[in-house]
Amino acid sequence: MSKEILPIVLAAFSLALFNAFPGTNTSELSEEIWLLPDETVDLSCRAERLGAIFEDLTTRWEKDKGHVAATAQIEFLPDAGLRLNSLRLTDSGIYVCKGRVFDMVVDINTIRLHVGSGMQEELVSRGGSWLSNQDSMGIPNVWSLAFVLSFLACVLFGLAMLIMRTYYRSVMRKYDTYG
């Protein structure tokens, strides 16, 4: 395997592994936050695990599948988080923090933000709180798991071939020596 391909394969494997196990699969909604207008909220990207593996990890935020840009109301935090100041009703939506390594993009954290008045009655009926971290990420991403298992099967096959080749060479040397 060439030196250019190896980092890409390792990145793909790490990203698939990151998404494959419960508690790290972020394609599901990971947080649901209920707030009133004019409040401030910090949304966490949770990119620390990937950032520790890949130094060239870049992150970006999307709201309802559109790019989020910095404004007077929106700030990007040093830890890849997003701060929304003076919330408005139009700030409600699904916020997704995406990480990019090489040419691969993965959803790191998905947050549904509800901004509105009259939330108190709805929250009381749901038995919720103002800030409700509903960690609903328990179902593994089937495709990532399949990729990880396929990768492991290829590695095991490669190791088996290496062992068989080494054994074959040792047997052939024995016969060549005495032949």
Salt bridges, closest charged atoms under 4 A:
GLU31 OE2 - ARG46 NH2 3.24
GLU32 OE2 - HIS114 NE2 2.79
ASP42 OD1 - ARG83 NE 2.66
GLU62 OE2 - ARG60 NH2 2.80
ASP64 OD2 - LYS63 NZ 3.99
GLU75 OE1 - ARG83 NH1 3.97
ASP103 OD1 - ARG100 NH2 3.49
ASP107 OD1 - LYS98 NZ 2.57
GLU122 OE2 - ARG126 NH2 3.61
